[in-house]
Amino acid sequence: MFRWFLVIFLAVIVLPAALPWLEKLGIGKLPGDVRFRIFGRTVFLPFASTMLLSLIVFLVARLF
């Protein structure tokens, strides 16, 4: 249980920092990724990108 909290905490810290770099690769601009502004703040919900990255991680884990 503690391990999952650690993974989620690291993901919350690392992914927003890596988002500009990932957008250069096309991650975050897929159909199904939602970006909108509320009260002057941009909210980004990367549904399609999350599924794509999960599939890639699953396939890599399956090979090794």
Jmol script that loads the backbone (N, CA, C; Angstrom):
load data "model"
ATOM      1  N   MET A   1       0.817  -1.182   0.000  1.00  0.00           N
ATOM      2  CA  MET A   1       0.000   0.000   0.000  1.00  0.00           C
ATOM      3  C   MET A   1       0.872   1.261   0.000  1.00  0.00           C
ATOM      4  N   PHE A   2       1.911   1.253   0.810  1.00  0.00           N
ATOM      5  CA  PHE A   2       2.814   2.398   0.867  1.00  0.00           C
ATOM      6  C   PHE A   2       3.505   2.600  -0.480  1.00  0.00           C
ATOM      7  N   ARG A   3       3.823   1.506  -1.152  1.00  0.00           N
ATOM      8  CA  ARG A   3       4.501   1.595  -2.442  1.00  0.00           C
ATOM      9  C   ARG A   3       3.624   2.331  -3.459  1.00  0.00           C
ATOM     10  N   TRP A   4       2.303   2.061  -3.445  1.00  0.00           N
ATOM     11  CA  TRP A   4       1.407   2.739  -4.372  1.00  0.00           C
ATOM     12  C   TRP A   4       1.305   4.219  -4.063  1.00  0.00           C
ATOM     13  N   PHE A   5       1.277   4.580  -2.790  1.00  0.00           N
ATOM     14  CA  PHE A   5       1.263   5.997  -2.432  1.00  0.00           C
ATOM     15  C   PHE A   5       2.523   6.687  -2.930  1.00  0.00           C
ATOM     16  N   LEU A   6       3.644   6.023  -2.808  1.00  0.00           N
ATOM     17  CA  LEU A   6       4.910   6.577  -3.280  1.00  0.00           C
ATOM     18  C   LEU A   6       4.900   6.758  -4.798  1.00  0.00           C
ATOM     19  N   VAL A   7       4.399   5.768  -5.524  1.00  0.00           N
ATOM     20  CA  VAL A   7       4.343   5.857  -6.991  1.00  0.00           C
ATOM     21  C   VAL A   7       3.420   6.988  -7.420  1.00  0.00           C
ATOM     22  N   ILE A   8       2.268   7.102  -6.795  1.00  0.00           N
ATOM     23  CA  ILE A   8       1.331   8.177  -7.149  1.00  0.00           C
ATOM     24  C   ILE A   8       1.925   9.539  -6.817  1.00  0.00           C
ATOM     25  N   PHE A   9       2.569   9.653  -5.670  1.00  0.00           N
ATOM     26  CA  PHE A   9       3.199  10.913  -5.289  1.00  0.00           C
ATOM     27  C   PHE A   9       4.270  11.309  -6.302  1.00  0.00           C
ATOM     28  N   LEU A  10       5.113  10.371  -6.695  1.00  0.00           N
ATOM     29  CA  LEU A  10       6.154  10.672  -7.680  1.00  0.00           C
ATOM     30  C   LEU A  10       5.554  11.039  -9.032  1.00  0.00           C
ATOM     31  N   ALA A  11       4.483  10.364  -9.427  1.00  0.00           N
ATOM     32  CA  ALA A  11       3.832  10.681 -10.699  1.00  0.00           C
ATOM     33  C   ALA A  11       3.257  12.089 -10.684  1.00  0.00           C
ATOM     34  N   VAL A  12       2.678  12.487  -9.565  1.00  0.00           N
ATOM     35  CA  VAL A  12       2.113  13.835  -9.449  1.00  0.00           C
ATOM     36  C   VAL A  12       3.215  14.887  -9.513  1.00  0.00           C
ATOM     37  N   ILE A  13       4.385  14.568  -9.035  1.00  0.00           N
ATOM     38  CA  ILE A  13       5.506  15.514  -9.057  1.00  0.00           C
ATOM     39  C   ILE A  13       6.208  15.522 -10.420  1.00  0.00           C
ATOM     40  N   VAL A  14       6.460  14.358 -10.993  1.00  0.00           N
ATOM     41  CA  VAL A  14       7.277  14.238 -12.201  1.00  0.00           C
ATOM     42  C   VAL A  14       6.498  14.566 -13.472  1.00  0.00           C
ATOM     43  N   LEU A  15       5.270  14.092 -13.598  1.00  0.00           N
ATOM     44  CA  LEU A  15       4.542  14.264 -14.862  1.00  0.00           C
ATOM     45  C   LEU A  15       4.271  15.715 -15.224  1.00  0.00           C
ATOM     46  N   PRO A  16       3.814  16.567 -14.318  1.00  0.00           N
ATOM     47  CA  PRO A  16       3.639  17.970 -14.729  1.00  0.00           C
ATOM     48  C   PRO A  16       4.959  18.640 -15.135  1.00  0.00           C
ATOM     49  N   ALA A  17       6.052  18.248 -14.511  1.00  0.00           N
ATOM     50  CA  ALA A  17       7.346  18.817 -14.881  1.00  0.00           C
ATOM     51  C   ALA A  17       7.788  18.334 -16.261  1.00  0.00           C
ATOM     52  N   ALA A  18       7.405  17.121 -16.625  1.00  0.00           N
ATOM     53  CA  ALA A  18       7.806  16.542 -17.903  1.00  0.00           C
ATOM     54  C   ALA A  18       6.816  16.853 -19.026  1.00  0.00           C
ATOM     55  N   LEU A  19       5.711  17.483 -18.725  1.00  0.00           N
ATOM     56  CA  LEU A  19       4.675  17.729 -19.728  1.00  0.00           C
ATOM     57  C   LEU A  19       5.168  18.552 -20.917  1.00  0.00           C
ATOM     58  N   PRO A  20       5.914  19.643 -20.743  1.00  0.00           N
ATOM     59  CA  PRO A  20       6.397  20.370 -21.926  1.00  0.00           C
ATOM     60  C   PRO A  20       7.287  19.510 -22.828  1.00  0.00           C
ATOM     61  N   TRP A  21       8.105  18.665 -22.245  1.00  0.00           N
ATOM     62  CA  TRP A  21       8.961  17.782 -23.038  1.00  0.00           C
ATOM     63  C   TRP A  21       8.130  16.720 -23.758  1.00  0.00           C
ATOM     64  N   LEU A  22       7.134  16.182 -23.073  1.00  0.00           N
ATOM     65  CA  LEU A  22       6.275  15.169 -23.684  1.00  0.00           C
ATOM     66  C   LEU A  22       5.416  15.756 -24.798  1.00  0.00           C
ATOM     67  N   GLU A  23       5.008  17.016 -24.677  1.00  0.00           N
ATOM     68  CA  GLU A  23       4.218  17.654 -25.728  1.00  0.00           C
ATOM     69  C   GLU A  23       5.024  17.807 -27.012  1.00  0.00           C
ATOM     70  N   LYS A  24       6.336  17.969 -26.904  1.00  0.00           N
ATOM     71  CA  LYS A  24       7.173  18.032 -28.099  1.00  0.00           C
ATOM     72  C   LYS A  24       7.174  16.699 -28.834  1.00  0.00           C
ATOM     73  N   LEU A  25       6.971  15.603 -28.091  1.00  0.00           N
ATOM     74  CA  LEU A  25       6.901  14.277 -28.698  1.00  0.00           C
ATOM     75  C   LEU A  25       5.503  13.946 -29.212  1.00  0.00           C
ATOM     76  N   GLY A  26       4.530  14.791 -28.926  1.00  0.00           N
ATOM     77  CA  GLY A  26       3.166  14.566 -29.377  1.00  0.00           C
ATOM     78  C   GLY A  26       2.256  14.013 -28.299  1.00  0.00           C
ATOM     79  N   ILE A  27       2.824  13.658 -27.148  1.00  0.00           N
ATOM     80  CA  ILE A  27       2.005  13.170 -26.045  1.00  0.00           C
ATOM     81  C   ILE A  27       1.327  14.382 -25.413  1.00  0.00           C
ATOM     82  N   GLY A  28       0.025  14.325 -25.272  1.00  0.00           N
ATOM     83  CA  GLY A  28      -0.722  15.448 -24.729  1.00  0.00           C
ATOM     84  C   GLY A  28      -1.504  16.201 -25.784  1.00  0.00           C
ATOM     85  N   LYS A  29      -1.298  15.839 -27.034  1.00  0.00           N
ATOM     86  CA  LYS A  29      -2.022  16.482 -28.128  1.00  0.00           C
ATOM     87  C   LYS A  29      -2.833  15.461 -28.918  1.00  0.00           C
ATOM     88  N   LEU A  30      -3.102  14.325 -28.319  1.00  0.00           N
ATOM     89  CA  LEU A  30      -3.861  13.273 -28.981  1.00  0.00           C
ATOM     90  C   LEU A  30      -5.352  13.562 -28.909  1.00  0.00           C
ATOM     91  N   PRO A  31      -6.127  13.016 -29.866  1.00  0.00           N
ATOM     92  CA  PRO A  31      -7.581  13.142 -29.732  1.00  0.00           C
ATOM     93  C   PRO A  31      -8.019  12.400 -28.462  1.00  0.00           C
ATOM     94  N   GLY A  32      -8.763  13.025 -27.647  1.00  0.00           N
ATOM     95  CA  GLY A  32      -9.165  12.433 -26.383  1.00  0.00           C
ATOM     96  C   GLY A  32      -8.505  13.106 -25.194  1.00  0.00           C
ATOM     97  N   ASP A  33      -7.506  13.930 -25.444  1.00  0.00           N
ATOM     98  CA  ASP A  33      -6.900  14.741 -24.390  1.00  0.00           C
ATOM     99  C   ASP A  33      -7.684  16.043 -24.306  1.00  0.00           C
ATOM    100  N   VAL A  34      -8.101  16.394 -23.108  1.00  0.00           N
ATOM    101  CA  VAL A  34      -8.966  17.556 -22.922  1.00  0.00           C
ATOM    102  C   VAL A  34      -8.176  18.650 -22.208  1.00  0.00           C
ATOM    103  N   ARG A  35      -8.268  19.863 -22.748  1.00  0.00           N
ATOM    104  CA  ARG A  35      -7.609  21.024 -22.144  1.00  0.00           C
ATOM    105  C   ARG A  35      -8.612  22.184 -22.192  1.00  0.00           C
ATOM    106  N   PHE A  36      -8.868  22.776 -21.039  1.00  0.00           N
ATOM    107  CA  PHE A  36      -9.776  23.909 -20.994  1.00  0.00           C
ATOM    108  C   PHE A  36      -9.362  24.861 -19.884  1.00  0.00           C
ATOM    109  N   ARG A  37      -9.918  26.084 -19.932  1.00  0.00           N
ATOM    110  CA  ARG A  37      -9.577  27.114 -18.951  1.00  0.00           C
ATOM    111  C   ARG A  37     -10.770  27.358 -18.043  1.00  0.00           C
ATOM    112  N   ILE A  38     -10.493  27.390 -16.741  1.00  0.00           N
ATOM    113  CA  ILE A  38     -11.505  27.724 -15.734  1.00  0.00           C
ATOM    114  C   ILE A  38     -10.883  28.749 -14.793  1.00  0.00           C
ATOM    115  N   PHE A  39     -11.533  29.877 -14.669  1.00  0.00           N
ATOM    116  CA  PHE A  39     -11.087  30.940 -13.758  1.00  0.00           C
ATOM    117  C   PHE A  39      -9.621  31.314 -13.984  1.00  0.00           C
ATOM    118  N   GLY A  40      -9.197  31.360 -15.248  1.00  0.00           N
ATOM    119  CA  GLY A  40      -7.841  31.774 -15.575  1.00  0.00           C
ATOM    120  C   GLY A  40      -6.788  30.687 -15.440  1.00  0.00           C
ATOM    121  N   ARG A  41      -7.194  29.479 -15.061  1.00  0.00           N
ATOM    122  CA  ARG A  41      -6.238  28.369 -14.940  1.00  0.00           C
ATOM    123  C   ARG A  41      -6.522  27.347 -16.018  1.00  0.00           C
ATOM    124  N   THR A  42      -5.485  26.779 -16.579  1.00  0.00           N
ATOM    125  CA  THR A  42      -5.637  25.750 -17.598  1.00  0.00           C
ATOM    126  C   THR A  42      -5.696  24.393 -16.924  1.00  0.00           C
ATOM    127  N   VAL A  43      -6.740  23.645 -17.243  1.00  0.00           N
ATOM    128  CA  VAL A  43      -6.915  22.297 -16.713  1.00  0.00           C
ATOM    129  C   VAL A  43      -6.675  21.331 -17.860  1.00  0.00           C
ATOM    130  N   PHE A  44      -5.836  20.348 -17.625  1.00  0.00           N
ATOM    131  CA  PHE A  44      -5.451  19.393 -18.661  1.00  0.00           C
ATOM    132  C   PHE A  44      -5.779  17.993 -18.171  1.00  0.00           C
ATOM    133  N   LEU A  45      -6.608  17.274 -18.942  1.00  0.00           N
ATOM    134  CA  LEU A  45      -6.989  15.900 -18.619  1.00  0.00           C
ATOM    135  C   LEU A  45      -6.534  14.995 -19.762  1.00  0.00           C
ATOM    136  N   PRO A  46      -5.380  14.342 -19.616  1.00  0.00           N
ATOM    137  CA  PRO A  46      -4.799  13.571 -20.724  1.00  0.00           C
ATOM    138  C   PRO A  46      -5.305  12.124 -20.771  1.00  0.00           C
ATOM    139  N   PHE A  47      -6.567  11.927 -21.144  1.00  0.00           N
ATOM    140  CA  PHE A  47      -7.141  10.591 -21.160  1.00  0.00           C
ATOM    141  C   PHE A  47      -6.455   9.679 -22.185  1.00  0.00           C
ATOM    142  N   ALA A  48      -6.363  10.125 -23.431  1.00  0.00           N
ATOM    143  CA  ALA A  48      -5.775   9.292 -24.486  1.00  0.00           C
ATOM    144  C   ALA A  48      -4.275   9.083 -24.265  1.00  0.00           C
ATOM    145  N   SER A  49      -3.573  10.111 -23.828  1.00  0.00           N
ATOM    146  CA  SER A  49      -2.138   9.986 -23.582  1.00  0.00           C
ATOM    147  C   SER A  49      -1.856   9.014 -22.442  1.00  0.00           C
ATOM    148  N   THR A  50      -2.692   9.043 -21.417  1.00  0.00           N
ATOM    149  CA  THR A  50      -2.520   8.122 -20.300  1.00  0.00           C
ATOM    150  C   THR A  50      -2.698   6.682 -20.747  1.00  0.00           C
ATOM    151  N   MET A  51      -3.702   6.442 -21.581  1.00  0.00           N
ATOM    152  CA  MET A  51      -3.922   5.077 -22.075  1.00  0.00           C
ATOM    153  C   MET A  51      -2.757   4.623 -22.958  1.00  0.00           C
ATOM    154  N   LEU A  52      -2.246   5.516 -23.796  1.00  0.00           N
ATOM    155  CA  LEU A  52      -1.119   5.165 -24.659  1.00  0.00           C
ATOM    156  C   LEU A  52       0.130   4.859 -23.849  1.00  0.00           C
ATOM    157  N   LEU A  53       0.447   5.704 -22.877  1.00  0.00           N
ATOM    158  CA  LEU A  53       1.627   5.460 -22.049  1.00  0.00           C
ATOM    159  C   LEU A  53       1.463   4.198 -21.205  1.00  0.00           C
ATOM    160  N   SER A  54       0.260   3.922 -20.722  1.00  0.00           N
ATOM    161  CA  SER A  54       0.011   2.699 -19.959  1.00  0.00           C
ATOM    162  C   SER A  54       0.221   1.467 -20.823  1.00  0.00           C
ATOM    163  N   LEU A  55      -0.235   1.533 -22.061  1.00  0.00           N
ATOM    164  CA  LEU A  55      -0.048   0.413 -22.984  1.00  0.00           C
ATOM    165  C   LEU A  55       1.432   0.182 -23.267  1.00  0.00           C
ATOM    166  N   ILE A  56       2.184   1.244 -23.461  1.00  0.00           N
ATOM    167  CA  ILE A  56       3.621   1.112 -23.725  1.00  0.00           C
ATOM    168  C   ILE A  56       4.341   0.511 -22.521  1.00  0.00           C
ATOM    169  N   VAL A  57       4.022   0.992 -21.317  1.00  0.00           N
ATOM    170  CA  VAL A  57       4.653   0.466 -20.111  1.00  0.00           C
ATOM    171  C   VAL A  57       4.278  -1.002 -19.912  1.00  0.00           C
ATOM    172  N   PHE A  58       3.020  -1.358 -20.185  1.00  0.00           N
ATOM    173  CA  PHE A  58       2.583  -2.741 -20.068  1.00  0.00           C
ATOM    174  C   PHE A  58       3.347  -3.640 -21.038  1.00  0.00           C
ATOM    175  N   LEU A  59       3.508  -3.213 -22.274  1.00  0.00           N
ATOM    176  CA  LEU A  59       4.215  -4.033 -23.250  1.00  0.00           C
ATOM    177  C   LEU A  59       5.689  -4.179 -22.899  1.00  0.00           C
ATOM    178  N   VAL A  60       6.302  -3.122 -22.426  1.00  0.00           N
ATOM    179  CA  VAL A  60       7.712  -3.193 -22.013  1.00  0.00           C
ATOM    180  C   VAL A  60       7.870  -4.130 -20.817  1.00  0.00           C
ATOM    181  N   ALA A  61       6.969  -4.030 -19.860  1.00  0.00           N
ATOM    182  CA  ALA A  61       7.023  -4.896 -18.681  1.00  0.00           C
ATOM    183  C   ALA A  61       6.780  -6.351 -19.076  1.00  0.00           C
ATOM    184  N   ARG A  62       5.930  -6.560 -20.052  1.00  0.00           N
ATOM    185  CA  ARG A  62       5.637  -7.931 -20.497  1.00  0.00           C
ATOM    186  C   ARG A  62       6.830  -8.568 -21.199  1.00  0.00           C
ATOM    187  N   LEU A  63       7.633  -7.765 -21.898  1.00  0.00           N
ATOM    188  CA  LEU A  63       8.790  -8.290 -22.610  1.00  0.00           C
ATOM    189  C   LEU A  63       9.937  -8.632 -21.667  1.00  0.00           C
ATOM    190  N   PHE A  64      10.032  -7.921 -20.563  1.00  0.00           N
ATOM    191  CA  PHE A  64      11.135  -8.158 -19.632  1.00  0.00           C
ATOM    192  C   PHE A  64      10.568  -8.783 -18.427  1.00  0.00           C
TER     193      PHE A  64
END
end "model"
wireframe off; spacefill off
backbone 0.3
color backbone group
